[in-house]
Amino acid sequence: MFLAQSTCQILRRANHVSTVITGGQDTVGLRVPNHPVALELLRHRLYSGLIN
């Protein structure tokens, strides 16, 4: 994966996502960093099924 810089997506909160995570808002921000170690950690967690 090549990212020129980190990216952040703002998405609508799914019903099963606690408002504690979103601070009571209807949206949640997902940030994907542009750092090899952080990206490898994300890949490992995604492929191991810990993040759904």
N, C-alpha and C positions, 0 to 999 in steps of 0.2 A: 504494500500500500504506500503510495506517495502522497504526501500532503505538503503543500508549500508552506503551510502554517497550521496551527491548531484550528479546529472547527467546532462550532457549537450549534446545536439544533434546539429550538424551542418547540416542544410538542404539547398537545393537549394531554392532560392527566387522564389515564385510564381509571376506571372505577375501582380497580383493585389496588391502586397506588394510594398510600396513606397521605392525607393532607399534611401530616407531620413532615414528610419529605419535601412537599412543595411549599411549605410555609403558609398553608391555607389557600394558595392560589390554584387556578384551574390549569396551569401549565407547569411543565418541568423542563429544565435545561439539561441536555446531554452533551458533555464536552469530550471531544476526541483530541488528545494531545498530539503534538508532533515531536515526540522524543522516542528513540528506539527502545529504551527500557520500559517506558510506560506502555507503548504499543505492544510489546511482547507480553507484558502482564495482562493486558486486555485480551490478546489472542489466546493466551493460555486459559484464562477464565471462560472465555466464550466457547472454546473448543472442549473444555472439560465439563460444560453444562452447568456451571455455578451461577451464571447470569442468564436469565431467561428473558 
